[in-house]
Amino acid sequence: MATYWPPELSQASFERGLRIDRYISSIAENRDNFRANFVKAIDYFTLDDLLFFRGLPAPIRVAALTDDSSADTVRDIPILARLSVEVRTLDLRLFRRGSDPEVSAILSPPDAPNAAPVTVFYSADLRFRAALVGRLPEMTLMMQARRAEWIATHPEIPDISGPPEQMSAVTRTRLTQAAASLSAREQFQWGRAYAVEIRTIAERMLAEG
């Protein structure tokens, strides 16, 4: 979800974040999935996208608050990371939620304090410009629809209609898989949509000066 609020970040705080190579090497959970998504993320950008970012007159600095156990982090952050490697005009730093309490508090939006990932875009001199909180809203709608459909088609499961915290671990896992699993075609569709959103933010930043 694209949103705005004023998370001010100092140069020293920004520099405490990990670059992508150190981040990947330090992943303790879902490292293979993250790395695989990083490799294939280049497919989500057109040549025009890459030329646009390479031609930016000033770098965009990006601070991303992540959670390695979050499917949204593992799916989306590799796309941003791959772009940063390809174009060199996105200066990306990654912060695991809780590893740096000060930065975690700064980057956490007041209305979604536990969200991950949170991706904050700054000008070259670290003026806040925009942010993405969690997954794209269109993907949330798709997942909600899939969740409702799965619940409706499985009335034989005794705890399916209750709140998630009252479901068994098996039911929660099956429901999560039904809502979040993506085919190869859907992975490309949503990867491309995320890439377009990043460019839209960059274009707006360029226009605003």
Residue frames as qw, qx, qy, qz and C-alpha x, y, z in Angstrom:
[[0.000, 0.889, 0.458, 0.000, 0.00, 0.00, 0.00],
 [0.395, 0.401, -0.032, 0.826, 1.49, 3.34, -1.01],
 [0.390, -0.833, -0.385, 0.076, 1.32, 5.82, 1.85],
 [0.316, 0.624, -0.193, 0.688, 2.94, 8.93, 3.27],
 [0.588, -0.795, -0.138, 0.057, 4.21, 9.94, 6.71],
 [0.212, 0.891, -0.343, 0.208, 7.42, 11.67, 7.84],
 [0.913, -0.338, 0.037, 0.225, 10.00, 9.02, 8.86],
 [0.179, 0.915, -0.355, 0.072, 13.14, 11.15, 9.08],
 [0.955, -0.127, 0.045, 0.263, 16.34, 9.15, 8.83],
 [0.176, -0.880, 0.351, 0.268, 19.83, 10.51, 9.44],
 [0.560, 0.625, -0.538, -0.084, 22.80, 9.70, 7.25],
 [0.078, -0.432, 0.854, -0.279, 24.36, 7.69, 10.07],
 [0.662, 0.069, 0.605, -0.437, 21.18, 5.67, 10.62],
 [0.780, 0.527, -0.101, -0.323, 20.78, 5.00, 6.90],
 [0.397, 0.618, -0.678, 0.021, 24.33, 3.75, 6.61],
 [0.411, -0.311, 0.789, -0.334, 23.72, 1.20, 9.37],
 [0.860, 0.263, 0.196, -0.391, 21.50, -0.75, 7.00],
 [0.644, -0.181, 0.678, 0.305, 22.79, -3.76, 5.10],
 [0.350, 0.472, -0.510, -0.628, 23.65, -3.74, 1.42],
 [0.884, 0.117, -0.104, -0.441, 22.04, -6.56, -0.54],
 [0.653, 0.341, -0.668, 0.108, 25.08, -8.87, -0.64],
 [0.038, 0.239, -0.758, 0.606, 25.50, -8.79, 3.14],
 [0.639, -0.050, 0.250, -0.726, 21.77, -9.08, 3.63],
 [0.866, 0.173, -0.352, -0.311, 21.44, -12.24, 1.54],
 [0.531, 0.300, -0.735, 0.296, 24.44, -13.87, 3.18],
 [0.077, -0.174, 0.674, -0.714, 22.93, -13.22, 6.62],
 [0.704, -0.136, -0.174, -0.675, 19.44, -14.58, 5.92],
 [0.212, -0.227, 0.906, -0.287, 18.68, -17.42, 8.34],
 [0.481, 0.368, 0.746, -0.276, 15.20, -18.24, 7.06],
 [0.594, 0.711, 0.358, -0.115, 14.02, -18.51, 3.42],
 [0.215, -0.656, 0.433, 0.580, 17.46, -17.69, 2.01],
 [0.356, 0.050, 0.804, 0.473, 17.09, -19.98, -1.00],
 [0.240, 0.736, 0.630, 0.056, 13.68, -18.55, -1.87],
 [0.054, -0.907, -0.016, 0.418, 14.94, -14.99, -1.49],
 [0.287, -0.473, 0.594, 0.584, 17.98, -15.67, -3.65],
 [0.353, 0.307, 0.810, 0.353, 15.88, -17.41, -6.33],
 [0.163, 0.870, 0.456, -0.091, 13.47, -14.46, -6.43],
 [0.178, -0.797, 0.229, 0.530, 16.42, -12.07, -6.68],
 [0.368, -0.162, 0.727, 0.556, 17.76, -13.96, -9.72],
 [0.242, 0.480, 0.769, 0.346, 14.49, -13.99, -11.64],
 [0.001, 0.781, 0.367, -0.505, 13.49, -10.43, -10.69],
 [0.142, -0.359, 0.415, 0.824, 15.29, -9.00, -13.73],
 [0.109, 0.325, 0.831, 0.438, 12.45, -10.38, -15.86],
 [0.024, -0.758, -0.608, 0.235, 10.02, -7.91, -14.29],
 [0.072, -0.754, 0.059, 0.650, 11.80, -4.84, -15.69],
 [0.689, 0.675, 0.227, 0.136, 11.70, -3.68, -19.29],
 [0.626, 0.156, 0.061, 0.762, 14.71, -2.19, -21.03],
 [0.015, -0.720, -0.168, -0.673, 12.91, 1.16, -20.87],
 [0.654, -0.741, -0.143, -0.057, 12.61, 0.79, -17.08],
 [0.797, -0.278, 0.018, 0.535, 16.32, 0.18, -16.73],
 [0.416, 0.402, 0.159, 0.800, 17.22, 3.09, -19.00],
 [0.270, -0.822, -0.209, -0.455, 14.89, 5.38, -17.05],
 [0.716, -0.686, -0.044, 0.123, 16.49, 4.54, -13.72],
 [0.749, -0.054, 0.110, 0.651, 20.02, 4.67, -15.09],
 [0.281, 0.523, 0.215, 0.776, 19.29, 8.16, -16.41],
 [0.383, -0.846, -0.368, 0.047, 18.08, 9.63, -13.13],
 [0.269, 0.791, -0.202, 0.511, 19.88, 12.92, -12.42],
 [0.198, -0.551, 0.609, -0.535, 20.28, 12.07, -8.73],
 [0.319, -0.009, -0.945, 0.070, 20.18, 8.80, -6.81],
 [0.667, -0.475, -0.154, -0.553, 17.13, 7.64, -4.89],
 [0.065, 0.313, -0.842, 0.434, 17.94, 6.37, -1.43],
 [0.747, -0.255, -0.395, -0.471, 15.76, 3.54, -0.18],
 [0.150, -0.311, 0.807, -0.479, 15.47, 2.13, 3.34],
 [0.705, -0.130, -0.538, -0.444, 13.58, -1.17, 3.61],
 [0.434, -0.340, 0.660, -0.511, 12.32, -2.66, 6.86],
 [0.633, 0.162, -0.676, -0.340, 12.04, -6.43, 6.41],
 [0.689, -0.295, 0.558, -0.355, 11.10, -9.70, 8.06],
 [0.130, 0.359, -0.871, -0.308, 12.68, -12.84, 6.61],
 [0.224, 0.200, 0.937, -0.180, 9.68, -14.92, 7.70],
 [0.424, 0.576, 0.273, -0.643, 7.27, -12.68, 5.78],
 [0.624, 0.359, 0.624, 0.304, 6.16, -13.98, 2.38],
 [0.274, 0.946, 0.174, 0.001, 5.71, -10.37, 1.26],
 [0.259, -0.823, 0.428, 0.269, 9.34, -9.61, 2.10],
 [0.573, -0.190, 0.728, 0.324, 10.65, -12.70, 0.32],
 [0.538, 0.584, 0.575, 0.196, 8.52, -12.00, -2.76],
 [0.231, 0.947, 0.201, 0.097, 8.88, -8.22, -3.17],
 [0.333, -0.860, 0.274, 0.273, 12.19, -7.06, -1.68],
 [0.659, -0.117, 0.558, 0.491, 14.30, -9.14, -4.13],
 [0.448, 0.723, 0.420, 0.318, 12.69, -7.15, -6.96],
 [0.081, -0.995, 0.049, -0.027, 13.76, -3.83, -5.48],
 [0.604, -0.593, 0.437, 0.304, 17.17, -5.27, -4.62],
 [0.696, 0.206, 0.521, 0.449, 17.78, -6.56, -8.15],
 [0.293, 0.892, 0.229, 0.258, 16.86, -3.16, -9.58],
 [0.319, -0.918, 0.203, 0.118, 19.33, -1.48, -7.24],
 [0.674, -0.310, 0.533, 0.407, 22.10, -3.77, -8.51],
 [0.597, 0.469, 0.524, 0.387, 21.21, -3.27, -12.16],
 [0.230, 0.871, 0.245, 0.359, 20.92, 0.51, -12.25],
 [0.574, -0.054, -0.296, 0.762, 23.13, 1.81, -9.41],
 [0.070, -0.413, -0.022, -0.908, 20.87, 4.87, -8.97],
 [0.712, -0.563, -0.203, -0.368, 18.90, 3.20, -6.17],
 [0.186, 0.444, -0.710, 0.514, 20.97, 3.31, -3.00],
 [0.771, -0.370, -0.366, -0.367, 19.32, 0.52, -0.99],
 [0.029, 0.350, -0.782, 0.515, 19.78, -0.31, 2.69],
 [0.685, -0.288, -0.590, -0.317, 17.97, -3.16, 4.41],
 [0.191, -0.369, 0.617, -0.668, 16.98, -3.35, 8.07],
 [0.433, -0.261, -0.860, -0.074, 15.50, -6.45, 9.67],
 [0.482, -0.669, -0.142, -0.547, 12.63, -5.58, 11.98],
 [0.794, -0.607, -0.024, -0.032, 13.99, -5.56, 15.53],
 [0.832, 0.066, -0.084, 0.544, 17.67, -5.78, 14.61],
 [0.258, 0.153, -0.109, 0.948, 17.97, -2.00, 14.86],
 [0.088, -0.637, -0.711, 0.285, 15.22, -0.84, 17.26],
 [0.035, -0.563, -0.054, 0.824, 15.81, 2.84, 16.55],
 [0.146, 0.197, -0.583, -0.775, 15.45, 2.52, 12.77],
 [0.106, -0.340, -0.924, -0.138, 12.62, -0.01, 13.10],
 [0.029, -0.649, -0.559, 0.515, 10.67, 2.53, 15.15],
 [0.050, 0.495, -0.191, -0.846, 11.36, 5.31, 12.64],
 [0.177, 0.129, -0.734, -0.643, 10.33, 3.28, 9.60],
 [0.010, -0.365, -0.927, 0.081, 7.22, 1.68, 11.14],
 [0.193, -0.406, -0.311, -0.837, 4.05, 3.55, 10.07],
 [0.272, -0.141, 0.558, -0.771, 1.82, 4.53, 13.01],
 [0.761, 0.086, 0.083, -0.638, -1.23, 2.81, 11.50],
 [0.959, 0.163, -0.224, -0.062, 0.65, -0.44, 10.72],
 [0.290, -0.814, 0.494, -0.096, 3.41, -0.78, 13.35],
 [0.682, -0.270, 0.675, 0.074, 4.15, -4.44, 12.56],
 [0.752, 0.628, 0.038, -0.195, 4.05, -4.23, 8.78],
 [0.350, -0.519, 0.662, 0.411, 6.78, -5.85, 6.69],
 [0.553, -0.011, -0.013, 0.833, 8.16, -4.98, 4.35],
 [0.034, 0.938, 0.217, -0.267, 8.10, -1.21, 4.68],
 [0.640, 0.187, 0.267, 0.695, 10.01, 0.47, 1.87],
 [0.073, -0.905, -0.192, 0.373, 10.77, 4.17, 2.26],
 [0.620, 0.491, 0.227, 0.568, 12.03, 6.34, -0.59],
 [0.306, -0.806, -0.060, 0.504, 14.25, 9.36, 0.05],
 [0.447, 0.882, -0.136, 0.063, 15.96, 11.99, -2.05],
 [0.720, 0.363, -0.379, 0.454, 19.74, 11.96, -2.30],
 [0.066, 0.439, -0.462, 0.768, 19.90, 14.22, 0.77],
 [0.229, -0.214, -0.902, 0.296, 17.53, 11.93, 2.70],
 [0.395, 0.057, 0.168, -0.901, 14.34, 13.94, 2.44],
 [0.406, 0.229, 0.867, -0.179, 11.34, 11.64, 2.74],
 [0.257, 0.187, -0.452, -0.834, 9.42, 11.29, -0.49],
 [0.778, -0.026, -0.280, -0.562, 7.19, 8.18, -0.46],
 [0.286, -0.308, 0.876, -0.235, 6.72, 4.70, 0.94],
 [0.689, -0.034, -0.594, -0.415, 5.29, 1.28, 0.20],
 [0.414, -0.327, 0.672, -0.520, 3.80, -0.54, 3.17],
 [0.671, 0.069, 0.709, -0.205, 3.29, -4.27, 2.80],
 [0.426, 0.202, 0.767, 0.435, 2.08, -5.85, -0.41],
 [0.116, -0.095, -0.374, -0.915, 0.32, -4.04, -3.25],
 [0.474, 0.113, 0.450, -0.748, -3.34, -3.34, -2.37],
 [0.716, 0.262, -0.356, -0.540, -4.51, -5.19, -5.48],
 [0.469, 0.185, -0.859, 0.092, -2.76, -8.32, -4.28],
 [0.164, -0.009, 0.721, -0.673, -4.41, -7.97, -0.88],
 [0.651, 0.202, 0.078, -0.728, -7.82, -7.89, -2.56],
 [0.677, 0.266, -0.628, -0.275, -6.98, -11.00, -4.58],
 [0.268, 0.147, -0.882, 0.359, -5.82, -12.87, -1.49],
 [0.371, 0.055, 0.522, -0.766, -8.94, -11.87, 0.44],
 [0.734, 0.229, -0.190, -0.611, -11.13, -13.16, -2.37],
 [0.593, 0.240, -0.768, -0.026, -9.23, -16.45, -2.49],
 [0.001, 0.110, -0.804, 0.585, -9.48, -16.80, 1.27],
 [0.562, 0.126, 0.303, -0.759, -13.24, -16.27, 1.20],
 [0.742, 0.270, -0.434, -0.433, -13.65, -18.73, -1.65],
 [0.418, 0.219, -0.862, 0.184, -11.62, -21.42, 0.13],
 [0.218, -0.015, 0.689, -0.691, -13.61, -20.97, 3.33],
 [0.662, 0.203, 0.062, -0.719, -16.89, -21.19, 1.41],
 [0.760, 0.292, -0.506, -0.286, -15.85, -24.40, -0.37],
 [0.459, 0.150, -0.818, 0.313, -14.63, -26.21, 2.76],
 [0.551, -0.514, 0.051, -0.655, -17.60, -26.18, 5.17],
 [0.909, -0.189, -0.373, -0.009, -16.56, -29.61, 6.44],
 [0.503, 0.220, -0.485, 0.680, -13.59, -28.11, 8.32],
 [0.407, -0.683, -0.591, 0.133, -14.92, -27.45, 11.85],
 [0.370, -0.658, -0.154, 0.637, -12.79, -24.40, 12.69],
 [0.441, 0.295, 0.418, 0.737, -12.80, -22.77, 9.25],
 [0.036, -0.797, -0.394, -0.456, -15.32, -20.03, 10.07],
 [0.535, -0.769, -0.197, 0.289, -13.63, -18.80, 13.22],
 [0.061, 0.957, -0.279, -0.046, -10.94, -16.13, 13.58],
 [0.666, 0.515, -0.518, 0.155, -7.40, -17.21, 12.60],
 [0.060, -0.519, 0.697, -0.491, -6.20, -17.32, 16.20],
 [0.711, -0.126, 0.503, -0.475, -8.83, -19.97, 16.95],
 [0.855, 0.386, -0.265, -0.221, -7.97, -22.16, 13.97],
 [0.893, -0.278, 0.265, 0.235, -5.72, -25.18, 14.24],
 [0.245, -0.620, 0.501, 0.551, -2.22, -24.86, 12.83],
 [0.406, 0.143, 0.812, 0.394, -3.18, -27.18, 9.96],
 [0.265, 0.794, 0.548, 0.010, -6.22, -25.10, 9.01],
 [0.064, -0.904, 0.091, 0.414, -4.26, -21.84, 9.16],
 [0.345, -0.392, 0.660, 0.540, -1.52, -23.31, 6.97],
 [0.375, 0.378, 0.787, 0.311, -3.97, -24.62, 4.38],
 [0.152, 0.899, 0.387, -0.137, -5.84, -21.33, 4.31],
 [0.183, -0.794, 0.289, 0.502, -2.64, -19.33, 3.94],
 [0.379, -0.142, 0.757, 0.512, -1.46, -21.53, 1.09],
 [0.329, 0.608, 0.705, 0.155, -4.81, -21.25, -0.68],
 [0.063, 0.951, 0.213, -0.214, -4.76, -17.45, -0.43],
 [0.165, -0.856, 0.339, 0.353, -1.09, -16.74, -1.13],
 [0.648, -0.092, 0.646, 0.394, 0.21, -19.43, -3.50],
 [0.371, 0.735, -0.150, -0.548, 1.00, -18.05, -6.96],
 [0.875, 0.333, 0.300, 0.183, 1.37, -19.81, -10.28],
 [0.565, -0.103, 0.278, 0.770, 4.34, -18.93, -12.50],
 [0.149, 0.604, 0.446, 0.644, 2.07, -16.66, -14.53],
 [0.365, -0.879, -0.283, -0.117, 0.80, -14.92, -11.41],
 [0.655, -0.495, 0.030, 0.570, 4.32, -14.52, -10.06],
 [0.408, 0.180, 0.334, 0.831, 5.27, -12.67, -13.23],
 [0.089, -0.755, -0.458, -0.462, 2.07, -10.60, -13.15],
 [0.488, -0.850, -0.188, 0.066, 2.61, -9.43, -9.58],
 [0.659, -0.301, 0.139, 0.676, 6.36, -9.01, -10.00],
 [0.299, 0.398, 0.375, 0.782, 5.74, -6.76, -12.96],
 [0.250, -0.841, -0.373, -0.302, 3.08, -4.81, -11.04],
 [0.610, -0.691, -0.077, 0.380, 5.55, -4.21, -8.20],
 [0.549, -0.030, 0.274, 0.789, 8.20, -3.05, -10.68],
 [0.085, 0.643, 0.422, 0.633, 5.71, -0.62, -12.23],
 [0.433, -0.856, -0.284, -0.012, 4.87, 0.76, -8.78],
 [0.631, -0.450, 0.068, 0.628, 8.55, 1.42, -8.05],
 [0.367, 0.231, 0.368, 0.823, 8.92, 3.29, -11.34],
 [0.133, -0.793, -0.450, -0.387, 5.74, 5.29, -10.67],
 [0.531, -0.781, -0.149, 0.293, 7.18, 6.47, -7.37],
 [0.566, -0.234, 0.245, 0.751, 10.49, 7.38, -9.03],
 [0.221, 0.500, 0.471, 0.693, 8.70, 9.29, -11.80],
 [0.288, -0.879, -0.348, -0.153, 6.72, 11.25, -9.25],
 [0.597, -0.622, 0.011, 0.507, 9.89, 12.07, -7.34],
 [0.483, 0.069, 0.367, 0.792, 11.54, 13.26, -10.54],
 [0.037, 0.689, 0.471, 0.549, 8.58, 15.45, -11.44],
 [0.427, -0.866, -0.258, 0.020, 8.44, 17.00, -7.99],
 [0.366, 0.764, -0.308, 0.433, 12.16, 17.79, -8.10]]
